[in-house]
Amino acid sequence: MKTILKSAMFENNVFIKKFNKDFKVETYSENSIEVDNCYEKGMLTEINFDGIRMIMRDIETKHHTIGVFHDFPFFKLQFEIEGSSLYTPTDPQEKEVYIPKGHYNLFYIPKVEGTLTYETDSRKTVEILFTEQYLKRLIGNDFKESLTLFGNAIENKQSFKMWSKSKPISSELYKCIHEITNCNYKKSIKKPFLVTKVNELLLVLLAKTDETTQENKQLAVNDYIRILEIENYIKKNLKKPLTINKLATGFGINTSKLKHDFKVVFSTTIFKHITALRMEEAKNMLQYKGFSVSETSYEVGYKNPQHFTVAFKKVYGILPSLLMSNSI
């Protein structure tokens, strides 16, 4: 298995990387690489375990393109937390894959040959590459029958995207991503932990590859953009009272349409999404920023710390005070 990348950032304008068949490795490995070239600067972490190659980026970038070729069928689950990514195939009959900031997609490309374009000043990503063999191990040899649409695409060597337009990363997915990127366990524990988390992500999303209801309920572009703006406002104002009526009034949309459109985009209700965002932010404040429970409660929109404690325990199963001196 071989990857060829072409760009002025590489020595002699070409970078070639070879892999064992099906990403097979004997032992778990993790390498953090400092990137510093004319287009990218930051850290890139590669994690390999049998059948999986995971890449995590946290880099500053300049706008650039990279020619890309893989001589193997390409399976990937990609989260663009910051920045964006666009794959444009050389063959106009093939599917392009665009993933903007805060979005994700799962896709399969039998033959990758085209151009990668990056047009943002920074990128923070989690990318999980796997193989058909890994799907067999995860689901079974009859996985093509279990995953009808995805399975048919693989059987017929036809490109497949889980979503025709990449989907916003839900609060539940952010939580899982955070646990992966912030895992500080020792190697003997970290490997099974990451294997479990990667398999959880893949199984949850693969189970949805046959769903067509969300695709059939695509919103008009303006409606879609407005929901993303509302969600961005929510993230920046978790301290404020965030009611459906106030959000609807503030963004000039009636409450029924707001609830409907929000669920189409994020596959959950506004209330559940706000609660999940608040709890994730609270966890970060308690675990990494040294906030007290009462301070955290106020910062994420709870006037009563007791009400916050009840909500936090319902989500994480522990009292928030335990995070002030321990990690989960």
C-alpha positions as CSV (number, residue, x, y, z in Angstrom):
1,M,0.0,0.0,0.0
2,K,1.5,3.3,-1.1
3,T,0.6,7.0,-0.9
4,I,2.1,9.7,-3.1
5,L,1.8,13.4,-2.2
6,K,3.0,16.2,-4.5
7,S,3.6,19.7,-3.1
8,A,6.3,22.4,-2.8
9,M,6.3,21.7,0.9
10,F,8.2,18.4,0.3
11,E,11.8,17.8,-0.6
12,N,11.9,17.3,-4.4
13,N,8.2,18.2,-4.4
14,V,7.2,14.6,-3.7
15,F,6.5,12.6,-0.5
16,I,6.0,8.8,-0.7
17,K,4.8,6.7,2.2
18,K,4.3,2.9,2.2
19,F,2.2,0.9,4.5
20,N,1.8,-2.8,5.3
21,K,-1.3,-4.4,3.7
22,D,-4.5,-3.5,5.5
23,F,-2.4,-1.2,7.8
24,K,-1.2,-4.3,9.6
25,V,1.3,-3.6,12.4
26,E,2.7,-5.9,15.1
27,T,2.5,-3.4,18.0
28,Y,0.7,-0.2,18.9
29,S,2.7,2.9,17.9
30,E,2.3,6.6,18.5
31,N,4.5,9.3,17.0
32,S,4.2,13.1,17.5
33,I,5.9,15.0,14.6
34,E,6.7,18.7,14.7
35,V,5.7,20.1,11.3
36,D,7.5,23.3,10.1
37,N,7.6,24.1,6.4
38,C,6.6,26.8,4.1
39,Y,2.8,25.9,4.4
40,E,2.3,24.2,7.7
41,K,3.5,24.7,11.3
42,G,2.4,22.7,14.3
43,M,2.0,19.2,15.6
44,L,0.9,16.1,13.9
45,T,0.3,12.9,15.8
46,E,0.1,9.5,14.1
47,I,-1.3,6.5,16.0
48,N,-1.2,3.0,14.5
49,F,-2.7,-0.2,15.7
50,D,-3.6,-3.3,13.7
51,G,-5.9,-2.2,10.9
52,I,-6.2,1.4,11.9
53,R,-4.2,4.5,11.1
54,M,-5.3,7.6,13.1
55,I,-4.0,11.1,12.4
56,M,-4.5,14.1,14.7
57,R,-3.4,17.6,13.5
58,D,-3.1,20.9,15.3
59,I,-1.4,23.2,12.8
60,E,-1.2,26.6,11.4
61,T,-1.5,26.7,7.6
62,K,-1.2,28.8,4.6
63,H,-3.6,28.3,1.7
64,H,-2.2,25.5,-0.5
65,T,-3.0,22.4,-2.5
66,I,-1.5,18.9,-2.5
67,G,-1.6,16.3,-5.3
68,V,-2.7,13.0,-3.8
69,F,-2.6,9.4,-5.1
70,H,-3.3,6.1,-3.2
71,D,-2.8,2.7,-4.8
72,F,-5.4,1.1,-2.4
73,P,-9.1,1.5,-1.6
74,F,-9.5,4.5,0.7
75,F,-11.8,4.3,3.8
76,K,-11.8,7.3,6.1
77,L,-13.8,8.9,8.9
78,Q,-12.7,12.6,9.1
79,F,-13.5,15.3,11.6
80,E,-12.5,18.9,10.7
81,I,-12.7,20.6,14.1
82,E,-10.9,23.7,12.9
83,G,-10.2,24.5,9.2
84,S,-11.5,22.8,6.2
85,S,-10.5,20.1,3.6
86,L,-11.5,19.7,-0.1
87,Y,-10.7,16.6,-2.2
88,T,-11.2,17.2,-5.9
89,P,-10.8,14.0,-8.0
90,T,-9.0,14.1,-11.4
91,D,-11.9,12.1,-12.8
92,P,-14.9,14.5,-13.0
93,Q,-17.2,11.5,-12.7
94,E,-15.9,10.7,-9.2
95,K,-17.2,12.3,-6.0
96,E,-15.5,15.3,-4.4
97,V,-15.3,15.5,-0.6
98,Y,-15.6,18.8,1.2
99,I,-15.5,19.0,4.9
100,P,-15.8,22.6,6.4
101,K,-15.0,23.7,10.0
102,G,-16.9,21.8,12.6
103,H,-18.1,19.1,10.2
104,Y,-17.4,15.4,9.5
105,N,-17.9,12.7,7.0
106,L,-17.3,9.0,6.5
107,F,-16.4,8.0,2.9
108,Y,-14.9,5.4,0.7
109,I,-13.0,6.1,-2.6
110,P,-11.9,3.0,-4.6
111,K,-9.2,5.0,-6.4
112,V,-7.8,8.2,-5.0
113,E,-6.2,10.5,-7.5
114,G,-6.8,14.2,-7.4
115,T,-6.0,17.3,-5.4
116,L,-6.4,18.3,-1.7
117,T,-7.1,22.0,-1.1
118,Y,-6.8,23.8,2.2
119,E,-8.0,27.3,2.4
120,T,-7.9,28.2,6.1
121,D,-5.3,29.6,8.5
122,S,-5.4,26.6,10.9
123,R,-6.5,23.0,11.0
124,K,-7.4,20.8,13.9
125,T,-8.5,17.4,12.8
126,V,-9.0,13.8,13.8
127,E,-8.8,11.4,10.9
128,I,-9.4,7.6,11.1
129,L,-8.3,5.5,8.2
130,F,-9.4,1.8,8.0
131,T,-9.7,-1.0,5.5
132,E,-12.3,-3.4,4.2
133,Q,-10.5,-6.1,6.2
134,Y,-11.0,-4.1,9.4
135,L,-14.7,-3.9,8.6
136,K,-14.8,-7.7,8.4
137,R,-13.2,-8.0,11.8
138,L,-15.5,-5.4,13.3
139,I,-18.8,-6.5,11.9
140,G,-18.2,-9.9,10.3
141,N,-17.6,-11.3,6.8
142,D,-21.2,-10.5,5.8
143,F,-20.8,-6.8,6.6
144,K,-21.7,-5.9,3.0
145,E,-25.2,-7.3,3.6
146,S,-25.5,-5.5,7.0
147,L,-24.5,-2.2,5.5
148,T,-26.6,-2.3,2.4
149,L,-25.8,1.1,0.7
150,F,-22.2,1.1,1.9
151,G,-21.7,-2.6,1.1
152,N,-23.1,-2.2,-2.4
153,A,-20.7,0.7,-3.1
154,I,-17.7,-1.4,-1.9
155,E,-18.9,-4.5,-3.9
156,N,-19.2,-2.4,-7.0
157,K,-16.1,-0.3,-6.4
158,Q,-18.2,2.9,-6.4
159,S,-17.3,6.0,-4.3
160,F,-19.5,6.4,-1.2
161,K,-20.1,9.4,1.2
162,M,-22.1,9.0,4.3
163,W,-23.6,12.4,3.8
164,S,-23.8,14.2,0.4
165,K,-23.0,17.4,2.4
166,S,-20.7,16.9,5.4
167,K,-22.6,17.1,8.8
168,P,-21.9,19.3,11.8
169,I,-20.1,17.4,14.6
170,S,-22.7,16.8,17.3
171,S,-22.0,17.4,21.0
172,E,-21.9,13.6,21.5
173,L,-19.2,13.2,18.8
174,Y,-17.3,16.1,20.2
175,K,-17.3,14.4,23.6
176,C,-15.9,11.2,22.1
177,I,-13.3,13.1,20.1
178,H,-12.2,15.0,23.2
179,E,-11.7,11.7,25.1
180,I,-9.5,10.4,22.2
181,T,-7.4,13.6,21.8
182,N,-6.9,14.1,25.5
183,C,-6.2,10.5,26.5
184,N,-3.2,10.5,28.8
185,Y,-3.2,6.8,29.9
186,K,-0.1,4.7,29.9
187,K,0.5,2.8,26.7
188,S,-0.8,-0.5,28.1
189,I,-4.1,1.1,28.9
190,K,-4.2,3.7,26.1
191,K,-4.2,1.1,23.3
192,P,-7.3,-0.8,24.4
193,F,-9.0,2.5,25.3
194,L,-8.4,4.0,21.8
195,V,-9.4,0.8,20.1
196,T,-12.7,0.8,22.0
197,K,-13.3,4.5,21.2
198,V,-12.5,4.1,17.5
199,N,-14.7,1.0,17.2
200,E,-17.5,2.9,19.0
201,L,-17.3,5.8,16.6
202,L,-17.2,3.5,13.6
203,L,-20.1,1.2,14.7
204,V,-22.3,4.1,15.6
205,L,-21.8,5.9,12.3
206,L,-21.7,2.8,10.1
207,A,-25.1,1.8,11.6
208,K,-26.4,5.1,10.1
209,T,-25.1,4.6,6.5
210,D,-28.4,3.2,5.3
211,E,-30.4,6.1,6.7
212,T,-31.9,8.2,4.0
213,T,-34.4,10.3,6.0
214,Q,-31.8,13.0,6.8
215,E,-30.7,13.2,3.2
216,N,-34.3,13.6,2.1
217,K,-34.8,16.4,4.5
218,Q,-32.0,18.7,3.3
219,L,-32.6,22.3,4.2
220,A,-32.3,25.2,1.9
221,V,-28.8,26.7,2.0
222,N,-30.0,29.9,3.9
223,D,-31.9,27.8,6.5
224,Y,-28.9,25.5,7.0
225,I,-26.5,28.5,7.4
226,R,-28.8,30.1,9.9
227,I,-28.9,27.0,12.0
228,L,-25.1,26.9,12.1
229,E,-25.1,30.5,13.1
230,I,-27.5,29.8,15.9
231,E,-25.4,26.9,17.1
232,N,-22.3,29.0,17.0
233,Y,-24.1,31.7,19.1
234,I,-25.1,29.0,21.6
235,K,-21.5,27.9,22.0
236,K,-20.3,31.4,22.7
237,N,-23.1,32.3,25.1
238,L,-23.5,29.2,27.4
239,K,-23.6,31.5,30.4
240,K,-26.8,33.3,29.1
241,P,-30.4,32.0,29.4
242,L,-30.9,30.2,26.1
243,T,-34.5,29.6,25.5
244,I,-36.1,28.5,22.2
245,N,-38.2,31.7,22.2
246,K,-35.2,34.0,22.7
247,L,-33.2,32.2,20.0
248,A,-36.1,32.3,17.6
249,T,-36.7,36.0,18.1
250,G,-33.1,36.9,18.0
251,F,-32.6,35.1,14.6
252,G,-35.9,36.0,13.0
253,I,-37.4,32.5,12.8
254,N,-40.5,31.0,14.3
255,T,-40.1,28.4,17.1
256,S,-41.6,25.5,15.2
257,K,-39.3,26.0,12.3
258,L,-36.3,26.5,14.6
259,K,-37.0,23.2,16.4
260,H,-37.5,21.3,13.1
261,D,-34.5,22.7,11.3
262,F,-32.2,22.3,14.3
263,K,-33.1,18.6,14.6
264,V,-32.5,18.0,10.9
265,V,-29.0,19.5,11.1
266,F,-27.9,18.1,14.5
267,S,-30.1,15.0,14.9
268,T,-31.2,16.1,18.4
269,T,-33.3,18.7,20.1
270,I,-32.1,22.2,21.0
271,F,-32.5,21.5,24.7
272,K,-30.4,18.3,24.6
273,H,-27.7,19.9,22.5
274,I,-27.4,22.9,24.8
275,T,-27.2,20.7,27.8
276,A,-24.5,18.5,26.2
277,L,-22.5,21.6,25.3
278,R,-22.8,23.0,28.8
279,M,-21.7,19.7,30.4
280,E,-18.7,19.3,28.1
281,E,-17.6,22.9,28.8
282,A,-18.1,22.3,32.5
283,K,-16.0,19.2,32.4
284,N,-13.2,21.1,30.8
285,M,-13.4,23.9,33.4
286,L,-13.3,21.5,36.3
287,Q,-10.7,19.1,34.9
288,Y,-8.3,21.4,33.2
289,K,-8.9,25.1,34.2
290,G,-9.1,24.9,38.0
291,F,-12.7,26.3,38.3
292,S,-14.7,25.5,41.4
293,V,-18.1,23.9,41.1
294,S,-20.0,27.1,41.9
295,E,-17.8,29.1,39.4
296,T,-18.4,26.4,36.7
297,S,-22.1,26.4,37.4
298,Y,-22.3,30.1,36.8
299,E,-20.1,30.1,33.7
300,V,-22.3,27.4,31.9
301,G,-25.6,29.1,32.7
302,Y,-26.8,27.6,36.0
303,K,-27.8,30.0,38.8
304,N,-28.1,27.2,41.3
305,P,-25.0,25.0,41.8
306,Q,-27.2,22.2,43.1
307,H,-29.2,22.1,39.9
308,F,-25.9,22.0,38.0
309,T,-24.6,19.2,40.1
310,V,-27.7,17.1,39.4
311,A,-27.5,17.7,35.6
312,F,-23.8,16.9,35.6
313,K,-24.2,13.7,37.5
314,K,-27.0,12.6,35.1
315,V,-24.6,13.0,32.2
316,Y,-21.3,11.7,33.6
317,G,-22.4,9.6,36.5
318,I,-20.2,11.3,39.0
319,L,-20.3,14.5,41.1
320,P,-18.6,17.4,39.5
321,S,-16.5,18.0,42.6
322,L,-14.6,14.8,41.9
323,L,-13.2,16.3,38.7
324,M,-11.4,19.0,40.6
325,S,-8.7,16.6,41.7
326,N,-9.2,13.5,39.5
327,S,-9.5,12.8,35.8
328,I,-12.0,10.5,34.1
